[in-house]
Amino acid sequence: MKTIVMFVVLCVSLFAVDVNKASIDELKSLKGLGVKKAEMIIQYRNEHKCFKNKEELLNVKGIGKGFLEKNEAQLQFSACK
């Protein structure tokens, strides 16, 4: 059982997207995110320095709770600088 849990954690970490560092192409790998929304995330990130948590993504037009639920396991947020 521990092996399965470790494998799942490893897989999630390999495919996680750091919203504070990701390029448009990396952001597009998230479910339900196209070029326009990826650009809006980057624009918000540039204007506000970074995202502190997933809830801050809701401040981006077009990003809703459904998006967060679908992508929760893939989202990472590096520390703000």
ZIZI-V18979 format. One record per backbone hydrogen bond with DSSP energy under -0.5 kcal/mol. CO is the residue of the C=O (numbers start at 1). NH is the residue of the N-H. E is the energy in kcal/mol with one decimal. If there is no record, write none. Layout:
BEGIN
co/nh/e
CO/NH/E
CO/NH/E
END
This chain:
BEGIN
co/nh/e
1/5/-2.2
2/6/-2.6
3/7/-2.2
4/8/-2.4
5/9/-2.4
6/10/-2.4
7/11/-2.5
8/12/-2.4
9/13/-2.2
10/14/-1.9
11/15/-1.4
16/18/-0.5
17/19/-1.0
17/76/-2.6
18/21/-2.0
18/22/-2.3
23/27/-2.5
24/28/-2.4
25/29/-0.6
26/29/-1.0
27/30/-1.9
30/33/-1.5
32/34/-0.5
34/38/-2.2
35/39/-2.7
36/40/-2.0
37/41/-2.2
38/42/-2.2
39/43/-2.5
40/44/-2.5
41/45/-2.6
42/46/-2.5
43/47/-2.1
44/48/-2.3
45/49/-0.7
48/50/-1.6
50/52/-0.5
53/56/-1.0
54/57/-1.3
55/58/-1.4
56/59/-1.8
57/60/-1.9
59/61/-0.5
60/63/-2.2
62/64/-0.6
64/68/-1.7
65/69/-2.5
66/70/-2.3
67/71/-1.8
68/72/-1.1
71/74/-1.6
71/75/-1.0
72/75/-0.7
74/17/-4.1
76/19/-2.5
END
